Amino acid sequence: MDGEEIRRVYRESIGVLSVSLLGGLFAGGVLGSEAMRAAFRQYPGLLLLLPAFLATRGNVYGAFGARLSSGLHQGLIEPELTYDERLANAVVASFVNGIGISVVIGALSWGVLRALGRESARLVELVGITLVSGLLTSVVLVVGLLLLVFGSYELGLDPDNLVGPIVTTLGDIFGVVFLYVAVVIVGVML
């Protein structure tokens, strides 16, 4: 990598990293809100599953973003929102992985708390919360990544420089917000 290449990567990344910083602060503010503290008290086990839930947003959708970026660089995917079998398969795989692991996280959190003899929300509540929030975050992250990767590629930017910070930021912000939305929905339904 020569000096010009390093400067280009820095220019493309610094704005996104700044937005990521602000997004992390926002997500922390939501977590520290009285509404979220009440949700943690109402559904014991929610705090236990939170780190795993947020981490898997980055893992699943980071891989999706990298797959999109690689497909664009290799010419296997066109940067447009038209039907493409490779793109459709990547989207479906991301949804299945994101939503599936969300359900597993809810069930495992319940199981760990039960095995340790600790207080826990009901299994149906924890799984319901992670299912709803997993579904909502999946939609936002897939749409957001498609727009980001295709848009940045069309603007001549390297999506590889943007995917990591954006996935982390969107996953944290919408993961926390949709976790609370799911708490409200599950509270009404169950």
Secondary structure, 3 states (H helix, E strand, C coil): CCHHHHHHHHHHHHHHHHHHHHHHHHHHHHHCCHHHHHHHHHCCCHHHHHHHHHHHHHHHHHHHHHHHHHHHHHCCCCCCCCCCHHHHHHHHHHHHHHHHHHHHHHHHHHHHHHHCCCCCCCHHHHHHHHHHHHHHHHHHHHHHHHHHHHHHHHCCCCCHHHHHHHHHHHHHHHHHHHHHHHHHHHHHHC
